[in-house]
Amino acid sequence: MTVAEALWVLESFYGHSKARIAETMGQFLFCDGHEVEDLDLIIEALTLYQGRDLDFADAFLAAIALRKDPQSIYSFDQHFNRISGITRLEPGKD
């Protein structure tokens, strides 16, 4: 949650690019003295955030989905269609 909030502020308030934010946050998370839960998942989400033009919350959900079987997400958000390996299912449709 802290990472998501920091990214949102850096992008929306300060206007930094997703590429710059992802690179800087990735470096920051690997600094000595930090204890980061699910670091590999967060790094994967940062890659999707930058490379697939997603907000971080959706990128994090996508990173989780890519580790599950089946690799699917129920969502109305069509941007999940841009992520190879994930099947987007619309709620209420069979």
N, C-alpha and C positions, 0 to 999 in steps of 0.2 A: 504494500500500500504506500509506503514511504517513497519508493522508487517511482511509482505511478504519479504521485503528487508532485514530486520534484520535476519529472519530465513535463508534466502539464504546465507548470509555472515557467520552466525554461522555454517551452515552445509558445505558449499563448501570451504570456506577459512580456518576456524578453525577446521573443521573435527569433530564437535560434533555430537553425535547420535541424531536421531529424538526424541527418548524418553527423553533424557536430555533437548533438546531444548524445546519440548512441555511442559514439567513440569516447567522449569524455566520461560518460557514466560508466561505460565498461572499464575504463582505466581506474576510475574512482573505486569501483566495487572490488578490485583486486589489490587495493592498497593494504599494507600491513595495518593491523589493528581493527579491521572491520570483521564483523561476524555476520555473514549474509546467508540466510536460510534459502535453500534451493537456488544457489548461485547459477548452476548450469541452466536451469529453467529460465531464470531472468536474462541470462546472456542470449539464449535462444529467442526469447521474446523481444529483446532489443534488436536482434537481427531481423526479425519479422517486422517490427515497428519501423525500422529504417527502410528495408528492402521492399516491403509490400504496401507501404503508405497506409498503415493502420494506426489507430490510436493505441497507446500502450496496453490498456485494459483488454482490448480485443486481441492484440498480439499475444498477451499472456494466456488468454483463453485458448488461442490457437496452438500455442506451444504445448499446453496441457493436452489438448485433443490429439496432437500428433504423437503423443506417448501412449495413447489409449487404443483399445481395440473394441469396437470399430472407431476409426478416426473420423468422427462426425460431430457436428455442432448444430443444434436447433437454433435458428436465428432468422430474422427477417433481413438482416444486414447482408447484402449481396457481396460486400467486399471480401467475405470469407471464401467466395468462389475463386479468388486470385491465389489462394494458397494450395499449392500442389500437395496432394495426399489427404486433404480434408474434404469430406462431403458435407455440404450445407443442406440441412433439412429444414423446410419451413414448418413452423408450428401449425397444427391443424390440417396439414396435408399428408396424404399417405405416400 
